[in-house]
Amino acid sequence: MKVCICHSSPIRTLELIVHIGLKNGDVAFRGYGIIDQEGKVVFKTANRHWVEQLDKTVKRLRKNTTNYRNKESKQVRHKP
């Protein structure tokens, strides 16, 4: 899984915000998410306090990353 940082991504920031589903009118919700290598949104959450709750944020990201990897590895093993 690759990390996508808005300012260094080939996807422009607004397109990324829209793609993740965190657009709120002319601005974006404060939040974070995970996108897989094909551009599929794996996980997202709007949380204006994600920085203040960094321990909780890291735990959620780790949990969702692990869940995604486990799901992907099961799909690879079951392919004919």
C-alpha positions, 0 to 999 in steps of 0.5 A: 500500500502506498501513502498518498500525500495531497501536495505530491500526488499526481491527483490534484488536491480538490480531485482527491478530496472529491474522490475520497468523499470529504468535500463540503461545499467549497471547502473540505471536511477535516479528516483522513482516509486510505486509498489503495493502489487502484484508487479505491477508497478503502477507509475514510472519516471526517474528524475535525479533531484528528490531530488532537486525537492522534493516538486514536487516529493512528490506531484507526489507520493501523486497524483499517490498513491491517483489515485491508491487507488481510482482505487482499491476501485472502482474495489473492489466495482464493484466485483460481 
